[in-house]
Amino acid sequence: MGGHGDMGDVRPGQMKAPTILLLLFLGHTGSSPVTTKDNQGGGLLYPFGLKVGDAATPREDDGMSPEIFLSETFYFYGHPHRSLYVNNNGVVSFGMGVPEFTPEPFPLPGHRPFVAPYWADVDIRLGGDVFYRQSRQPALLARLARDLAPAVAPSDPAPQPTWAFVATWNRVAFFGAAVKKVNTFQAVLVVAGANCFVMFNYGDLQWTTGIANQGDAHTGLGGVPAQAGFNSGDDVHYYNIPGSRTPAVLGVGRRSNVGVPGRWVFRVDEFTATEEPSPTPGTPSTPSPTPTQRETTKERVYICGW
């Protein structure tokens, strides 16, 4: 995986130039960074921002939160976790931070458990914020109970959330951006009794690639586009949202695996995955309101092409 400085494995030719040199080279206008606003819960996204008690990651390229200790144990593919990191580059990780700015297809070698709503080369020094909080607020849990219902089989009990962790990338810019293109997306981790879920919510997505991954500074497209999905860390169980690391990932916010465009939900305490429904031949490609719950085993994984 690509890294930055001494924080990760850096491939030849993937070192980033100092930002001031990039801005001079690209003829940056020197205008102020993209402004951000708190969100009180409009649309798909759950409330975020300082007004609802969120903390924010450092305003660094390839930065991350400190280790965040959880008030409830989150089970991710059979492994209990009591802490995590929120990484500026679109990843929530367990055990270690993820400073790497080049997305790779899952599974990743080594023990690297994380969920990636939109793994790409974010640079919040050029605009945006990355917020996070854990919560037991009754209103949030009640809304999650309703929104998680489509992710379980009709014969299974309805989810009853007791805890949630909400991470939001709000209007974040890309590394080397010469234009004000920004992305907004969210990852929500939920404990509901013996079950754990991961939800991805997508707002407006305008770019896929930073210039260190051969993206265009004026479009934010091309090169090695973003990756979305999750990696269990056991080299066996993983999921790549269809379109990851291709230009089609820009449309992930118009698709779904639970019948709500812009929302993806996965049960992650055990080896299950709710896939995006396949369209019936001859019909428009629209999400089905009734997803299929499928059991995975150590011999079965869900992979998309790239």
N, C-alpha and C positions, 0 to 999 in steps of 0.2 A: 504494500500500500504506500501511496505517496505520503510524505511527511513534511515537516517544516522545522528547520533548525535542528536542534538536538532532541526533539520530542518524539521522533518516530523514524521509520525506515525511509530514507530518501533515495529515490532512484536518480540515476544520472540525468541531468537536464531538467530536474523537477524542482530545483531550489527556486524560491521566490525572490524576485528583486525587491529591494526596499521600496516601500510604498511611495515615498516622495519622488523617487526616480520614475516609477510607473506613471504617476500623475503628470510629471513634466513631459514624459515621452508621449502620453496620450493627449496632451493639451487640455487637461482638466481645467474647468473654468474657475475653480476655487470657491464655488458656491457651497453653502452650508449643507451638511448631510440631510438625508431624507428625514423629515420629522415623523414622530410616532405619536400615537394616542392610545390611551387605555381603552379597552373594549369591555362593555358591560354585558355581553352575551348575545349580540345580534347575530343572525345567521347560524351557520353550523358550529362556529367556534364557541367554546365555553368562556365565561368571563376571564379576563387576564389584565395584568398591569399592576402598577403600584397601588391603585385605589382598592384593589381586592386583596392586597397583602402579598403580592408576588415579590420575590427577589429577582435580581437580574445578574446575568453573567458579566464578567469584565469586558470592557469595550476593547477587545483584542482580536487580531486576526488569528484564526485557529485556536482561540481560547476556549475555556470551559469553566464551569462552576467548580467550587471546592467539592470534596466528597460530601454528599448529602445523606444523612442518616435517616432512615424511614421509621415511622411510628408503627407500621405494620409490615410483616414479612411479605414480600412479593415473590411468588413462585413462577419461575420462567423455565419452562421445559424440564420440570422435575427438580430444579435447583433453587433453594431458598436464597433470597437476597435481602439484606437489611440496609443497603446503601446503594447509591448510584451517582452518576455524573450527567450533567446536561452540557452538551458540547455545541459550540457555536456552529459547527459545520453540519447541523441537522441530524444529530444522533443523541439518543439517551443510552448510556452504557453502564454495565455492571462490572465492578472489579478494577477498572482502570479507565482513564479518559481516552478520548479518540481525537487527537489533533490532526490526523491524516486528512488531507484535503482532496485526495483523488479517490472517488468511489470505486469499489470493487464488487463484482458479483458475489453473492452468497452461494455456497458456504465459504467462509474465510478460514485459512489455516490457523491452527492454534486456538487457544481458549479465549475467544473474544465475543462474549454474549452481549448483544445490543439490539435495539430497535431503531430503525432509521425511517422517519417519515419522509425525509428528503435530504439524503446525504450528498452534499455538494460543497463548493468552495465559497462559503459565506464570509463576508468581511463587514462586520457591523461598525467598523471605523468609518465606513463610507455611507452608513445609514442603517437604521433599524435597531431593534432590541431583542434579546432573548430572555424571556421571563420564565419563572417556575415557582410552584408552591405545592405542598401537600395539604389535603383538606379532608375534613369530615363534616363540612357544612351540609345541613339537611337538604336545602334546596338544590345544591349541586348533585348530591347523591340521588335524590328523587328524579332529577332530569336524566342522570346516567342510567337509572333503572329502566326508564322508558326507552332510551336510545340503544341500550344493549339488547333489548328483547329480540330484535330480528336476528341476532347472531347465535341464538341457541335453537335447538330443535323444538318443535311444538310440544313434544312429549317430555321435555326437560323442564325443571322448575325455572321460573323467571328469576333473573339475577337480582340479588338484593345487595347493592354495594354498601360497604362500610367505610371505605377509604379510597381516595383518589390522589393521583399526582398529575398535575397539569403543566406541561412545558409548551411554550408558545414562541415561535419565531415570527416576530411582527415586523413586516415591511423591511426585510433584510436585503441588503445589497450583495453583489458578488465581487470577488477579488478582481481588481483591475478595471472596475466598471468606469466607463466614460459616459454613461447615461444613467438616469434615475429609474432603472428597472428594479423592481423589488418583488419578493415573495413573502407570503404569509401562510403559515401552516402550524399544526398543533399535534402533539402526541399526548395521550391521556392513558395512564396506567391505573387499573381499577382492581381492588380486592373485593370479591363478593362471596363471602363464606369460604368454601373450599376452592372456588374458582377464581382465576385471574384473567383479566382481559387487557388488550392493548387496542386503543382506538386512534386512528389518524383522521384529522379533520383538515381539509384544505380550503383556504381562502383563495385569493388571487395569486396565481403563479405566472411570472413574466419572464423568468430566465431559467436556464438549465446548467450553465457551465461558466466557471471563472477562467481568466486568461491563462493561468498556470496549467490548466488542463486543455489548452488549445481552443478555448472559447473565444468568441469575438467580443472585443471590448465595447462595441457599440450595439450589439444585439443580445449578448449573454447566451448565445446559442452556439452549437457546433461542438467540436472536440469530443470529450468524454462526458456525456450528460449525467445527471443525478441518478442515484440509486435509491429505491424505496422498498422496504420490507423488513425482515428481521432475521437474525442469525443467532442460533441457540448456543453456539460455542462448542458443540460436540462434533462438528464436522459432518453431521448427518441430517439434523433437522433445521430447516431454514425455509424462507419464502421470499421470492423476488416478485414484487408486484409487476404484472405484465407491462412492458414498455420501459422498465428500468434500464438505464444506461443506453437508451436510444432517444431520438428526438420526441418519441411518443410519450415520454414521461411528463412532458409539459401538460398533457391532458389528463393526468391522474385525478385532478380535481373535478373532472366532469364524469368520472366513472365511480363505481362502488361495488362492494361485494355484499351489501346489505340493502340494496334498493334505494339508497339515499345518495344521489350524486355528490361527490366530494367527501364522502365518509367511508372508511374501511375499518372493520372491527374483526379482531382475532382473539380466540380463547387461547391462552398460552401457558396455562399451568400443566397441561398434558399435551399429547401429540395430536392435536386437531388443528384444522385450518378451514375457514370458510372462504371458498374461492369466488372469484367474480363469475357470475353465470355466463355461460356461452350462449350467444344469440342463436335462435332457431334459423336455419337456412331460409333466406328469402324475406326475413323480417329485419326491421331496423335494429342497430346495435344499441339497445337501451338496457339498463340494469333491471333485473327481475326483482319484484318486491319480496319474493320468497326464496332466500338463498338455500343452498344445500350444505348441510353439515357433514363433513367427511372425516373419518378417522384415518390417521396416518400411523405407520409403524416404522421401525428402523429400516425397513426395506423400501418404504414409500416416502417420497418427498415431493414438494411442489416447486417446480422450476419453470421459469419462463425463458423464452429464447432471448438472446441479445446479439 
